[in-house]
């Protein structure tokens, strides 16, 4: 599996999960104990946490609602697809299309995106070399 294939598969899964979740945007209730979807359905509650943890956790969950995830997936997909376009069949940058500095910077961005998936079984640390 190539880095591009890996990332596109992760983005497809992120997109599918976000699309299947309660609709966003999400927000915390007045007491910051629960995260609510746009339709008022409780997405998560933090009752078992201490007050400081509770507020931080529910606010974090609310900030990462499906609408935000879908927007991030779209942006990341654009970057990964552009990176795929500037590569040749061997996965090397095609210097005919772009100057090597820009293409190398794009590669750094794509590898940075990949680092957010280091816990996945298909992740290959060699991609960071």
C-alpha positions as CSV (number, residue, x, y, z in Angstrom):
1,X,0.0,0.0,0.0
2,X,1.3,3.4,-0.9
3,X,1.1,6.5,1.3
4,X,-1.5,8.0,-1.0
5,X,-3.6,4.8,-1.0
6,X,-3.3,4.7,2.8
7,X,-4.4,8.3,3.3
8,X,-7.3,8.1,0.8
9,X,-8.6,5.0,2.6
10,X,-8.3,6.7,6.0
11,X,-10.1,9.8,4.6
12,X,-12.9,7.7,3.2
13,X,-13.3,6.1,6.6
14,X,-13.3,9.4,8.4
15,X,-15.8,10.8,5.9
16,X,-18.1,7.7,6.3
17,X,-18.0,7.9,10.1
18,X,-18.7,11.6,10.2
19,X,-21.6,11.3,7.7
20,X,-23.1,8.5,9.8
21,X,-22.9,10.4,13.1
22,X,-25.5,12.7,14.6
23,X,-25.6,15.9,12.5
24,X,-23.3,18.8,13.3
25,X,-22.5,21.3,14.3
26,X,-22.4,20.0,17.9
27,X,-22.5,22.2,21.0
28,X,-22.3,21.8,24.7
29,X,-25.3,22.4,26.9
30,X,-25.5,25.3,29.3
31,X,-23.8,23.3,32.1
32,X,-21.2,21.9,29.7
33,X,-22.1,18.4,30.9
34,X,-23.4,17.1,27.6
35,X,-22.6,17.5,23.9
36,X,-25.7,18.0,21.8
37,X,-26.1,17.5,18.0
38,X,-27.8,20.2,16.0
39,X,-31.1,18.2,16.3
40,X,-30.8,18.3,20.2
41,X,-29.9,14.7,20.6
42,X,-27.3,14.0,23.3
43,X,-24.1,12.9,21.6
44,X,-21.9,12.5,24.7
45,X,-22.0,13.2,28.4
46,X,-19.2,13.8,30.8
47,X,-21.0,13.1,34.1
48,X,-18.3,10.7,35.3
49,X,-15.5,13.2,34.9
50,X,-14.3,15.9,37.3
51,X,-15.6,19.4,36.6
52,X,-12.3,20.6,34.9
53,X,-12.0,17.4,32.9
54,X,-15.7,17.4,32.1
55,X,-15.8,20.8,30.6
56,X,-12.6,20.3,28.6
57,X,-13.7,16.9,27.3
58,X,-17.2,18.0,26.3
59,X,-15.9,21.2,24.6
60,X,-13.3,19.1,22.8
61,X,-15.9,16.7,21.5
62,X,-18.2,19.5,20.4
63,X,-15.4,21.2,18.5
64,X,-14.8,18.0,16.5
65,X,-18.3,17.5,15.3
66,X,-19.1,15.8,12.0
67,X,-19.4,19.1,10.0
68,X,-15.8,20.0,11.0
69,X,-14.6,16.5,10.2
70,X,-16.2,16.6,6.8
71,X,-14.5,19.9,6.1
72,X,-11.2,18.6,7.2
73,X,-11.5,15.5,5.1
74,X,-12.3,17.6,2.0
75,X,-9.2,19.8,2.6
76,X,-6.9,16.9,3.3
77,X,-8.2,14.9,0.3
78,X,-7.4,17.9,-1.9
79,X,-3.8,18.0,-0.6
80,X,-3.3,14.2,-1.0
81,X,-4.8,14.2,-4.5
82,X,-2.5,17.0,-5.6
83,X,0.4,15.2,-4.1
84,X,-0.5,12.0,-6.0
85,X,-0.7,14.1,-9.2
86,X,2.8,15.4,-8.9
87,X,4.3,11.9,-8.5
88,X,5.6,9.6,-11.2
89,X,4.9,5.8,-11.3
90,X,7.7,5.2,-8.8
91,X,6.3,7.6,-6.2
92,X,8.9,10.2,-6.9
93,X,8.1,13.8,-7.6
94,X,7.6,14.6,-11.3
95,X,9.9,17.6,-11.8
96,X,8.3,18.4,-15.2
97,X,5.1,19.6,-13.4
98,X,6.4,21.5,-10.4
99,X,9.6,22.9,-9.0
100,X,11.1,20.4,-6.6
101,X,10.9,22.8,-3.6
102,X,7.2,23.1,-3.9
103,X,6.6,19.4,-4.4
104,X,8.9,18.5,-1.5
105,X,7.0,20.9,0.7
106,X,3.8,19.2,-0.4
107,X,5.3,15.9,0.5
108,X,6.1,17.2,4.0
109,X,2.5,18.3,4.4
110,X,1.2,14.8,3.3
111,X,3.5,13.0,5.6
112,X,2.3,15.3,8.4
113,X,-1.3,14.3,7.6
114,X,-0.2,10.6,7.7
115,X,1.2,11.1,11.2
116,X,-2.3,11.5,12.6
117,X,-2.9,7.9,11.7
118,X,0.2,6.3,13.3
119,X,-2.0,4.0,15.4
120,X,-3.6,2.4,12.3
121,X,-2.4,-1.2,11.5
122,X,-1.6,-0.3,7.9
123,X,0.6,2.7,8.8
124,X,4.1,2.3,7.6
125,X,6.8,4.3,9.5
126,X,9.0,4.1,6.4
127,X,6.7,6.8,4.8
128,X,8.3,9.3,7.2
129,X,11.9,8.7,5.9
